[in-house]
Every structure is written in C-alpha cells, then in structure tokens.
C-alpha cells in the first residue's frame, strides 16, 4: 500500500498507472463484444445451463486466462493463451533447434529475433485454436452438449470471417500487452492474465456464501474457503521469495592498467524455478482425453471410463496422474530454462568460482546436485498448492464450484509480487531521502 501511495504521488508513475488501467478497461470491454455470427442469446442460455465452473482442464484454462471470454465466444475469446503457448514452445525448441539456442546466446539482438518468431507462432496458433473452438461450439461439445445452434450460419465463409476476427483480437491483445510492458508498470501479458482471473474470481467466491438467489449459500464454507485462500497466498508468497544463494568468488584480473574482479557475490536459485508451467501442462494434457470423449458415444466403455476417472478432478486416477505430471514437468522445464554447464562456463570465463569447488565440470556437477534438491522441494510445494483445491472440494462438497485452483493461486501470487517489485523499483528512482537531510520536506524536481 505504501508503494502504491508513493507511486500515485509521482507524476511519471501516475501516468503509467493510468495507462495500464486504460488498457485493462479496453481489454475487459473487448471480452464482452460477441463475435459476428454468434447467437448471443443462445450463448447466454448455454452459460446459465453450464454454470460457473472452474475446472482446470484445457477449456477451463483458456476460459480462465480469457476472463470468461472464450465461453462467451467474444472477439477476445482466445485471450492470452496463444501467446503463452507460443512462448513455451519457443523455449522448448531451443533444445532441439541449434539456431534458437544460438539466438538466445547472442543477447538482446537474439532475444528480439526470438520474440519475432513468438509473434508469428502466436498468430498461427490463434488461427488453429479459433478454428477448433468454433467447430467445437457448433457441434455443442464446447458446452458439454447442453445446447446447440450457437452458430446458426455454418457456412465456410462465415467461419472464415469469425476465425479472422478472433485471430485479430489475439493480435490486438498481444500489442496491448507489449504497450503495457513498454509504457506501463509490470509485464503486460502477466497483468492481463491477472485481471482476467480476478474478473471471475470475486463473483464466484461471493457465490459460495450468498448463493444464486441469496438463499442457497453457506457462509461457513465461505469463511473456510477465504481463510484457506489467505493462508495459501501467504505461503506461496513466502516460498516464491525464498532463494538458495550459492556463493561465488571472482578473482582479480589485470586488464590494461586497471584491476578488475576480486568481489564476492552469489548465484540466486529459486525453489520453484519452473513457475506455473507444470500445473498448466499437466491439466492441459489430462484434458485431451476428455475432449476426445465428448465426440464419442456415451454408452461406450472407454467414454464411460474417461468421464468417471479423468473428467472428474476428484477421482483417484486424475489425482495420481496429475501429481506425476507435475513432478515430471517440474524437473523437465527447469532443465530447459537453467543449464548448469552454461552457467559454469560463464563463471569460468569471467574468473568466477564457488569456494571449495573447482571451476568447470566440478562446478556444473555441483549446480546440478543443488538444482535436483531444489526441484524436489519445488515439486512437493507445487503438489501441495495444486491439490489443496481438490481437498477442499472433497471435504466441503462444493461440486467443483471453487473460485480458485492451484494454477490460479500461483498466477495471482507470482504476478502480484513481480508487479509490486517493479513498482517499488521505479518508485525508488524518485525518492531522494537517503541522499538528503531527513525530516525535511523535499519537492519533486
């Protein structure tokens, strides 16, 4: 709160905050504008039948990241999901495409080229995802076959126009997010995700206590859910700020007539290096059989098994597979984003070494050992956060009407912390108390 007050008192930061709020308003307005060709009345009836579920499958994640715009089939129906998927794919391709790895090592110019590739891939994924969503909506599978005729005109030309409009909406969202990053505070795409989640978070949370018409709510369950949410958010913030600081010593080097080095620093390693990626990957993969089963016959045995085991987030099969995938992707994604060999080579190149560890291969083996231990703790931490909503659903009988899940909690805490850090860093640029006399009022220069 103190950081926010100080930011609002500074003219430059106040302009940035107002600009971010303007982009958020535009983004939320676009989430309610229906795509031409969609029967909006039928969509509202489908939403009423479907209910406000927060299941963390693929459809639930896309709808979550779009702020509910996907199930409303608005022009911003895809939200930020194509950009997130493209960013992850480009990172994963660094392992198999040497050109991408070389661009990553080139520094700022290489990262700019990778960002350009990410934009192109985002548009391609937007075309693919919008086509899939429209075909699924027309067949009725998007709303669990509870309604049909969402798109009255099923001609090819009408579907092509709708795909182009949704793809253009994705490009507009990507452009607005980059504007927030350049001219605002915080990372633009993360802020848009944060606002999308919060737009449906509070109404669903209030519905637990108040109910649909003020009669079928339960305030005791509401209090329990709020208390658990606050405790988990505090715990997540604490863990996300924790670091394993590996000490690094730099030797002195004579370059020309000047002496460089001789300093001591540390290599900060987070407990949760993979972030929110493992729960997203796990829930998305587990949602694929459920999507396939929606196109099958309900009387078939394999469809019944999928609906009873994988479509139900409280089943033993779903929990076991979900936990195993989170652990796997925690180690897998960390091994891609953090390379011990590259880190050890960079330290050796600049005359750095870990006290008691020889430079080169020994340093790489030591960093691998440390990262394996951290990943084990991080995997347990992600499992705890991701499975808490399932435990609440089973113990309180909320029937999956829970306004938050493991992915939601990690995004809210992570984005909130990162935005506050950047706001505080920019605020301190205009605070000169440490260099001037204390207890004296100073005007902004």
HELIX and SHEET records of a PDB file:
HELIX    1   1 UNK A    2  UNK A    9  1                                   8    
HELIX    2   2 UNK A   11  UNK A   30  1                                  20    
HELIX    3   3 UNK A   40  UNK A   50  1                                  11    
HELIX    4   4 UNK A   58  UNK A   65  1                                   8    
HELIX    5   5 UNK A   81  UNK A   96  1                                  16    
HELIX    6   6 UNK A   98  UNK A  105  1                                   8    
HELIX    7   7 UNK A  108  UNK A  139  1                                  32    
HELIX    8   8 UNK A  141  UNK A  143  5                                   3    
HELIX    9   9 UNK A  156  UNK A  183  1                                  28    
HELIX   10  10 UNK A  188  UNK A  210  1                                  23    
HELIX   11  11 UNK A  219  UNK A  241  1                                  23    
HELIX   12  12 UNK A  277  UNK A  293  1                                  17    
HELIX   13  13 UNK A  301  UNK A  309  1                                   9    
HELIX   14  14 UNK A  316  UNK A  337  1                                  22    
HELIX   15  15 UNK A  340  UNK A  349  1                                  10    
HELIX   16  16 UNK A  361  UNK A  396  1                                  36    
HELIX   17  17 UNK A  406  UNK A  428  1                                  23    
HELIX   18  18 UNK A  433  UNK A  435  5                                   3    
SHEET    1   A 3 UNK A 264  UNK A 270  0                                        
SHEET    2   A 3 UNK A 243  UNK A 250 -1                                        
SHEET    3   A 3 UNK A 352  UNK A 353 -1                                        
SHEET    1   B 2 UNK A 253  UNK A 255  0                                        
SHEET    2   B 2 UNK A 258  UNK A 260 -1                                        
END                                                                             
